[in-house]
């Protein structure tokens, strides 16, 4: 049986809600209005910083002990002291995230390859579905029993077929897949890391913005609720509440990005307005008149001092001086240590 050709009908238990519909609309509006992606796309430093945040957050959820700075050091190739397994997790995760763009979200083979990248050198069954049964524990308490090992391959194949053929919005499908993947728990270890990576891949295929949006950071900040929602969804037998939670996290991440973008745009707009005002004053002669008054009072005054006194930029003063000198109204005598001379014959006395 081929890993990517099985075509069973499978419908994960889920129902649309008004909350989910509203979140889809909100997220779509934010994605449409955010232009920061273009800046990220051109700026490798920003891309790397967001990638590091994603990796740090996803691994911290799984109890990796390294700090954000330490994760950054590992990725940047710096030598550091720390638990070898935690360091290896970071290196593996970085490799996996770097290769995400080349993975097919509907391919089981690619899913296994992603798991290999995430867990190579850490677990015995890297790139293989688990051979035994597993459970998720909180201390000694079992909070989730994964699907029996003999059914894992069949269910993952069916889930991939559903993911490819479902008519749900990609935002919704990414959340349902994430939940169903964790419910099946197909690997002996690395399910959380791989599941979050795969949701990011599904989202990225919908909008490239998600290549650099660290949704994992918000999940990490709400980790306790993340696990509580997973448990409640298990009890309810449907991924609906989990989808609402994850879409809320995505909406919050986009809102933060949108607000930061608008704050920066407002600052740029204010600077542009001020520059326009100064340019208009230069054109109208207002600044030129003030310059002439300062020169009469102190012929040795510098352009920088005049800019400070008037309250405009030095470039604005330089443009005004250029106009005055071009028209023969002002000339310089004695070089840098000299004085400004007003040409009275031009009617400025």
HUZI-V481468 format. One record per helix or strand of 2 or more residues. SS is the DSSP state (@ for helix, = for strand). FROM is the first residue (numbers start at 1). LEN is the number of residues. If there is no record, write none. Layout:
{{SS;FROM;LEN} {SS;FROM;LEN}}
//
This chain:
{{@;18;16} {@;36;7} {@;44;18} {@;68;8} {@;84;15} {@;100;3} {@;108;12} {=;135;4} {=;141;5} {@;149;17} {@;170;15} {@;191;16} {@;208;4} {@;215;7} {@;223;14} {@;240;45} {@;286;12} {@;303;8} {@;314;13} {=;330;4} {@;335;3} {=;339;4} {@;344;3}}
//
